Amino acid sequence: MKKKILPYCAAAVFLCCCGCAAGAVSRDIRIEAEDFSSEEGGSVVIRTDKPGVSGRSISYWDDKWHIVNWSFDVPAAGRYRLSLRSASPQNALRRLWINGRDCGTFSVPATGGNGSSPENWRECSPLCGGKPVVVDLAVGKNTLSLENMDGNSLNLDSILLRRAD
């Protein structure tokens, strides 16, 4: 009997800790950086040794013009605000592409280190033209691409797309 109850209790605790009501579906999308679908012009390294990340992260994304692509499903069409959970000793310039459409270039601020300690990892909502990066996503399969525009390194834990509407 206890074996059947424990999994349900663990799920209930997870839902409560996340602030979700039972049965509620999150409107936000989380993409783990290491779950990229392809890359062009370079090769990132999937890391398991960075403390403070959600599982794994990517690093060695320091070749100018190196593009990393992620394919992901969108449960509900709408406007989504981009956030990145990253670590970098210097600002890093990236260009965003959604489904092949150029959405602009933005700077990801330095976090004080390359992710060797949990304090190096920060979530940021980059700005493009002084405004938060907001993209329109269709329901179903979408592709998000980030291109290194300055040759500066950026370690990435996850990409967050939060509903903006």
Residue frames as qw, qx, qy, qz and C-alpha x, y, z in Angstrom:
[[0.000, 0.885, 0.466, 0.000, 0.00, 0.00, 0.00],
 [0.300, -0.796, 0.088, 0.518, 2.75, 2.49, 0.87],
 [0.444, -0.098, 0.574, 0.682, 4.45, 1.90, -2.49],
 [0.194, 0.626, 0.625, 0.423, 1.34, 3.15, -4.28],
 [0.190, -0.926, -0.298, 0.134, 0.93, 6.21, -2.06],
 [0.517, -0.529, 0.164, 0.652, 4.53, 7.50, -2.14],
 [0.367, 0.189, 0.480, 0.774, 4.67, 8.40, -5.85],
 [0.056, -0.783, -0.498, -0.368, 1.44, 10.39, -5.53],
 [0.447, -0.823, -0.157, 0.313, 2.74, 12.20, -2.46],
 [0.517, -0.268, 0.290, 0.759, 5.99, 13.09, -4.23],
 [0.209, 0.462, 0.535, 0.676, 4.03, 14.48, -7.18],
 [0.237, -0.870, -0.419, -0.110, 1.81, 16.49, -4.87],
 [0.511, -0.668, 0.008, 0.541, 4.82, 17.99, -3.10],
 [0.432, 0.030, 0.428, 0.793, 6.39, 18.90, -6.46],
 [0.046, 0.673, 0.532, 0.511, 3.22, 20.64, -7.60],
 [0.372, -0.878, -0.283, 0.103, 2.88, 22.56, -4.37],
 [0.560, -0.480, 0.147, 0.659, 6.55, 23.60, -4.35],
 [0.338, 0.194, 0.481, 0.786, 6.22, 24.93, -7.90],
 [0.175, 0.303, 0.222, -0.910, 3.22, 27.03, -6.95],
 [0.357, -0.032, -0.652, -0.668, 0.93, 25.17, -9.32],
 [0.679, -0.083, 0.362, -0.633, -2.52, 24.13, -8.33],
 [0.489, -0.017, 0.871, 0.041, -3.31, 20.44, -8.66],
 [0.549, 0.545, 0.629, 0.079, -4.25, 19.69, -12.23],
 [0.191, 0.917, -0.043, -0.346, -2.96, 23.07, -13.50],
 [0.813, 0.306, 0.209, 0.449, -0.76, 23.16, -16.58],
 [0.347, -0.589, 0.102, 0.723, 2.16, 25.58, -16.69],
 [0.507, 0.839, 0.179, -0.085, 1.96, 28.16, -19.45],
 [0.056, -0.847, 0.485, 0.208, 5.74, 28.56, -19.48],
 [0.932, 0.324, -0.145, 0.073, 8.20, 26.53, -21.55],
 [0.436, -0.739, 0.497, 0.132, 11.55, 25.38, -20.20],
 [0.848, 0.479, -0.222, 0.052, 14.17, 24.11, -22.65],
 [0.743, -0.539, 0.267, 0.294, 17.24, 22.42, -21.18],
 [0.161, 0.825, -0.417, -0.347, 20.33, 23.76, -22.96],
 [0.275, -0.364, 0.868, 0.195, 21.86, 20.30, -23.40],
 [0.572, 0.382, 0.718, -0.105, 18.75, 19.15, -25.31],
 [0.238, 0.621, -0.291, -0.687, 19.76, 21.10, -28.44],
 [0.855, 0.372, 0.326, -0.153, 18.75, 19.54, -31.76],
 [0.780, 0.399, 0.122, 0.467, 21.73, 20.67, -33.86],
 [0.269, -0.828, 0.101, 0.482, 24.52, 23.20, -34.14],
 [0.683, 0.644, 0.135, 0.317, 26.43, 24.92, -36.93],
 [0.290, 0.817, -0.223, 0.445, 29.90, 26.47, -36.98],
 [0.078, -0.560, 0.655, -0.502, 31.18, 24.99, -33.75],
 [0.692, -0.192, -0.695, -0.045, 30.71, 22.35, -31.11],
 [0.435, -0.650, 0.283, -0.555, 29.54, 22.92, -27.54],
 [0.337, 0.136, -0.890, 0.274, 30.43, 20.58, -24.69],
 [0.672, -0.538, -0.309, -0.405, 27.68, 19.11, -22.50],
 [0.146, 0.435, -0.662, 0.593, 28.82, 19.45, -18.89],
 [0.707, -0.465, -0.518, -0.126, 27.88, 17.42, -15.82],
 [0.631, -0.163, -0.411, 0.637, 30.37, 19.09, -13.48],
 [0.015, 0.408, -0.020, 0.913, 28.83, 22.56, -13.07],
 [0.152, -0.360, -0.779, 0.490, 27.27, 23.05, -9.60],
 [0.169, 0.446, 0.313, -0.822, 23.94, 24.83, -9.35],
 [0.347, 0.174, -0.529, -0.755, 22.48, 23.76, -12.71],
 [0.800, 0.060, 0.308, -0.512, 19.38, 21.69, -13.39],
 [0.952, 0.156, 0.257, 0.053, 21.16, 18.49, -14.37],
 [0.688, 0.026, 0.313, 0.654, 23.55, 19.41, -17.17],
 [0.124, 0.882, 0.018, -0.454, 24.63, 22.54, -19.03],
 [0.777, 0.486, 0.144, 0.373, 26.55, 23.52, -22.15],
 [0.299, -0.830, 0.196, 0.428, 29.85, 25.38, -22.38],
 [0.442, -0.224, 0.573, 0.653, 32.62, 26.18, -24.88],
 [0.375, 0.759, 0.512, 0.146, 30.15, 28.20, -26.93],
 [0.270, -0.779, 0.089, 0.559, 32.83, 30.70, -27.80],
 [0.415, 0.066, 0.585, 0.693, 33.22, 30.55, -31.61],
 [0.265, 0.430, -0.003, -0.863, 31.92, 33.60, -33.44],
 [0.544, 0.202, -0.447, -0.681, 28.94, 32.69, -35.71],
 [0.127, -0.016, -0.987, 0.101, 28.40, 29.37, -33.87],
 [0.581, -0.190, -0.137, -0.780, 24.65, 28.64, -33.92],
 [0.054, 0.041, 0.960, -0.273, 22.89, 26.28, -31.50],
 [0.494, -0.154, -0.412, -0.750, 19.35, 25.13, -32.41],
 [0.217, 0.065, 0.858, -0.461, 16.61, 23.77, -30.16],
 [0.411, -0.245, -0.621, -0.620, 13.35, 22.17, -31.35],
 [0.066, 0.117, 0.762, -0.633, 10.50, 22.24, -28.87],
 [0.126, -0.536, -0.771, -0.320, 6.74, 21.90, -28.63],
 [0.137, -0.092, 0.212, -0.963, 4.47, 24.81, -27.78],
 [0.051, 0.374, 0.909, -0.178, 1.21, 23.76, -26.10],
 [0.136, 0.838, 0.488, -0.204, -0.55, 27.11, -26.63],
 [0.447, 0.523, 0.202, 0.697, 0.11, 29.78, -29.26],
 [0.271, -0.932, -0.228, 0.078, 0.95, 33.21, -27.92],
 [0.250, 0.828, -0.315, 0.391, 3.55, 35.77, -27.02],
 [0.876, -0.364, -0.178, 0.261, 6.47, 34.54, -24.90],
 [0.066, -0.938, 0.321, -0.109, 9.21, 36.51, -23.10],
 [0.822, 0.290, -0.412, 0.267, 12.72, 35.04, -23.38],
 [0.459, -0.792, 0.376, -0.144, 14.87, 34.39, -20.31],
 [0.747, 0.369, -0.527, 0.171, 18.19, 32.57, -20.12],
 [0.732, -0.655, 0.184, 0.013, 19.83, 30.85, -17.15],
 [0.740, 0.552, -0.204, 0.326, 23.50, 31.34, -17.86],
 [0.613, -0.690, 0.124, 0.365, 26.99, 31.90, -16.50],
 [0.665, 0.568, 0.058, 0.481, 29.73, 33.97, -18.11],
 [0.527, -0.436, -0.149, 0.714, 32.66, 36.09, -16.93],
 [0.056, -0.234, 0.211, 0.947, 31.91, 38.73, -19.63],
 [0.578, 0.471, 0.207, -0.633, 28.90, 40.02, -21.54],
 [0.361, 0.008, 0.844, 0.396, 28.01, 37.81, -24.51],
 [0.417, 0.381, -0.135, -0.814, 26.24, 38.98, -27.65],
 [0.333, 0.150, 0.924, 0.110, 23.70, 36.56, -29.17],
 [0.392, 0.106, -0.351, -0.844, 21.26, 36.73, -32.10],
 [0.487, 0.162, 0.764, -0.391, 17.87, 35.03, -31.73],
 [0.347, 0.094, -0.652, -0.668, 16.12, 33.20, -34.53],
 [0.544, 0.142, 0.679, -0.472, 12.61, 31.73, -34.17],
 [0.715, 0.433, 0.548, -0.035, 11.56, 29.31, -36.90],
 [0.616, 0.273, 0.365, 0.642, 14.19, 30.85, -39.19],
 [0.059, 0.897, 0.229, 0.374, 13.05, 34.44, -38.57],
 [0.450, 0.195, -0.347, 0.799, 15.67, 36.89, -37.26],
 [0.387, -0.800, -0.454, -0.060, 14.36, 38.35, -33.99],
 [0.032, -0.937, 0.174, -0.300, 17.33, 40.58, -33.22],
 [0.638, 0.231, -0.520, 0.519, 20.57, 40.68, -31.28],
 [0.518, -0.804, -0.023, -0.292, 20.89, 41.12, -27.53],
 [0.247, 0.534, -0.678, 0.441, 23.56, 41.12, -24.84],
 [0.809, -0.431, -0.400, -0.015, 23.56, 38.52, -22.07],
 [0.170, -0.876, 0.321, -0.318, 25.11, 40.18, -19.00],
 [0.436, 0.348, -0.752, 0.350, 28.18, 38.78, -17.27],
 [0.754, -0.543, -0.273, -0.249, 27.46, 36.84, -14.09],
 [0.365, -0.800, 0.442, -0.176, 30.90, 36.93, -12.50],
 [0.390, -0.408, 0.822, 0.069, 32.19, 33.52, -13.55],
 [0.390, 0.256, -0.728, -0.503, 31.98, 30.55, -15.87],
 [0.826, -0.206, -0.251, -0.461, 29.65, 28.45, -13.71],
 [0.503, 0.232, -0.761, 0.337, 32.25, 26.86, -11.44],
 [0.017, -0.139, -0.731, 0.668, 30.15, 27.86, -8.43],
 [0.064, 0.624, 0.779, 0.018, 26.37, 28.04, -7.99],
 [0.060, -0.752, -0.212, 0.621, 26.60, 31.82, -7.50],
 [0.147, -0.271, 0.532, 0.789, 27.79, 32.23, -11.11],
 [0.044, 0.368, 0.838, 0.401, 24.46, 31.04, -12.53],
 [0.180, 0.375, 0.320, -0.852, 21.78, 33.70, -13.03],
 [0.341, 0.594, 0.707, 0.180, 18.54, 34.02, -14.89],
 [0.039, -0.403, 0.065, 0.912, 18.29, 37.09, -17.07],
 [0.484, 0.698, 0.526, -0.045, 15.68, 38.47, -19.41],
 [0.443, -0.088, 0.304, 0.839, 17.77, 40.04, -22.17],
 [0.247, 0.777, 0.236, -0.529, 16.78, 43.33, -23.77],
 [0.482, 0.254, 0.534, 0.647, 16.70, 44.13, -27.48],
 [0.051, 0.544, 0.272, 0.792, 16.40, 47.84, -28.25],
 [0.121, -0.250, 0.443, -0.852, 15.79, 48.49, -24.55],
 [0.751, -0.128, 0.028, -0.647, 12.75, 46.18, -24.43],
 [0.624, -0.205, 0.744, -0.121, 12.35, 42.58, -23.22],
 [0.180, 0.219, -0.814, -0.507, 12.73, 40.01, -25.98],
 [0.614, 0.236, 0.562, -0.503, 9.19, 38.81, -26.74],
 [0.094, 0.190, -0.806, -0.552, 8.42, 36.35, -29.54],
 [0.765, 0.119, 0.058, -0.631, 5.26, 34.97, -31.11],
 [0.111, -0.226, 0.964, 0.079, 5.08, 31.18, -31.05],
 [0.683, 0.013, -0.395, -0.614, 2.65, 28.93, -32.88],
 [0.818, -0.247, 0.422, -0.303, 1.17, 25.83, -31.29],
 [0.963, 0.265, 0.007, 0.059, 3.16, 22.70, -32.11],
 [0.817, -0.103, 0.101, 0.558, 6.80, 22.25, -33.13],
 [0.124, 0.989, -0.078, 0.033, 9.00, 25.38, -33.11],
 [0.811, 0.106, -0.123, 0.562, 12.73, 26.02, -33.48],
 [0.228, -0.968, 0.079, 0.068, 14.75, 28.50, -31.46],
 [0.805, 0.265, -0.082, 0.525, 18.32, 29.29, -32.54],
 [0.309, -0.923, 0.088, 0.210, 20.95, 31.38, -30.81],
 [0.750, 0.508, -0.054, 0.421, 24.00, 32.61, -32.71],
 [0.588, -0.553, -0.028, 0.590, 27.26, 33.76, -31.10],
 [0.381, 0.890, 0.168, 0.187, 27.85, 37.25, -32.51],
 [0.039, -0.939, 0.307, -0.147, 31.03, 38.32, -30.68],
 [0.671, 0.342, -0.609, 0.249, 33.08, 35.21, -29.92],
 [0.239, -0.457, 0.586, -0.626, 32.50, 35.56, -26.17],
 [0.266, -0.060, -0.958, 0.085, 31.80, 32.42, -24.20],
 [0.568, -0.261, 0.125, -0.771, 28.41, 31.70, -22.67],
 [0.082, -0.024, -0.984, 0.158, 27.60, 28.71, -20.48],
 [0.532, -0.159, -0.192, -0.810, 23.91, 27.91, -20.67],
 [0.230, 0.007, 0.894, -0.384, 21.73, 25.89, -18.28],
 [0.259, 0.522, 0.812, -0.018, 18.29, 26.53, -19.74],
 [0.069, -0.159, -0.320, -0.931, 16.09, 28.70, -21.90],
 [0.107, 0.471, 0.750, -0.452, 12.80, 29.89, -20.43],
 [0.099, -0.282, -0.467, -0.832, 9.88, 31.17, -22.46],
 [0.026, 0.371, 0.703, -0.607, 7.30, 32.81, -20.20],
 [0.143, 0.695, 0.651, 0.270, 3.84, 33.78, -21.38],
 [0.195, -0.104, -0.061, 0.973, 3.72, 37.52, -22.03],
 [0.319, -0.250, -0.372, -0.835, 0.03, 37.79, -22.89]]
